[in-house]
Amino acid sequence: ILIVLGLLFGLLYRYGTFERIVQVLVEREMSKILNKATVTWGRIQLDILRGRIIGRDLIIHSPNRQGWKWDSPCV
């Protein structure tokens, strides 16, 4: 069973599934903190061995876009 779990973990890590799961969870939590504003990360790198998460290209979309004087979809 440990060998199968190890292989499954390795494959999911290799294909970026863990990074995508972390990205979705981080976006949801940040959205809660920012009063339900949509948050989009361009890329998140997950380094399990060092315990680091590196995020790049953060976009915070304006929840009240209609109130802005220009047509920008993000703040």
PLY file of the C-alpha trace (Angstrom):
ply
format ascii 1.0
element vertex 75
property float x
property float y
property float z
element edge 74
property int vertex1
property int vertex2
end_header
0.00 0.00 0.00
2.86 2.42 0.81
4.41 1.85 -2.59
1.12 2.59 -4.35
0.57 5.73 -2.26
4.12 6.85 -2.96
3.67 6.36 -6.71
0.31 8.15 -6.66
1.79 11.06 -4.69
4.72 11.26 -7.11
2.48 11.29 -10.17
0.13 13.92 -8.75
3.07 16.10 -7.76
4.73 15.64 -11.15
1.63 16.65 -13.11
0.94 19.70 -10.95
-2.26 18.45 -9.33
-1.11 19.42 -5.84
-0.17 22.91 -7.02
-3.62 23.36 -8.54
-5.35 22.18 -5.35
-3.26 24.58 -3.25
-4.00 27.39 -5.72
-7.76 26.86 -5.46
-7.64 26.72 -1.65
-5.50 29.88 -1.42
-7.80 31.75 -3.83
-10.86 30.79 -1.78
-9.33 31.87 1.52
-8.08 35.16 0.09
-11.52 35.80 -1.36
-13.03 35.39 2.11
-10.50 37.82 3.58
-11.10 40.39 0.82
-14.92 40.57 1.23
-15.76 38.03 -1.48
-13.66 39.75 -4.17
-12.53 37.27 -6.82
-8.82 36.49 -6.51
-6.75 34.96 -9.31
-3.18 33.70 -9.06
-1.26 33.42 -12.30
1.05 30.73 -10.96
1.75 29.05 -7.65
4.86 26.96 -7.09
4.77 24.37 -4.34
8.07 23.19 -2.82
7.19 20.37 -0.45
10.76 19.63 0.63
11.42 23.20 1.80
7.85 23.93 2.89
7.43 26.95 0.62
4.61 28.26 -1.52
5.56 30.93 -4.05
2.78 32.87 -5.76
3.15 35.09 -8.82
0.84 37.44 -10.72
-1.90 38.10 -8.19
-5.06 39.78 -9.53
-7.83 41.00 -7.23
-11.01 41.56 -9.23
-13.25 44.39 -8.09
-16.58 43.15 -6.68
-18.21 46.54 -7.34
-17.01 47.14 -10.86
-20.14 49.12 -11.79
-19.18 51.84 -9.30
-15.85 52.55 -10.95
-15.44 55.35 -13.49
-13.41 53.19 -15.88
-13.94 49.72 -17.32
-11.14 48.01 -15.48
-12.08 44.47 -14.37
-9.47 44.47 -11.63
-8.13 46.81 -8.95
0 1
1 2
2 3
3 4
4 5
5 6
6 7
7 8
8 9
9 10
10 11
11 12
12 13
13 14
14 15
15 16
16 17
17 18
18 19
19 20
20 21
21 22
22 23
23 24
24 25
25 26
26 27
27 28
28 29
29 30
30 31
31 32
32 33
33 34
34 35
35 36
36 37
37 38
38 39
39 40
40 41
41 42
42 43
43 44
44 45
45 46
46 47
47 48
48 49
49 50
50 51
51 52
52 53
53 54
54 55
55 56
56 57
57 58
58 59
59 60
60 61
61 62
62 63
63 64
64 65
65 66
66 67
67 68
68 69
69 70
70 71
71 72
72 73
73 74
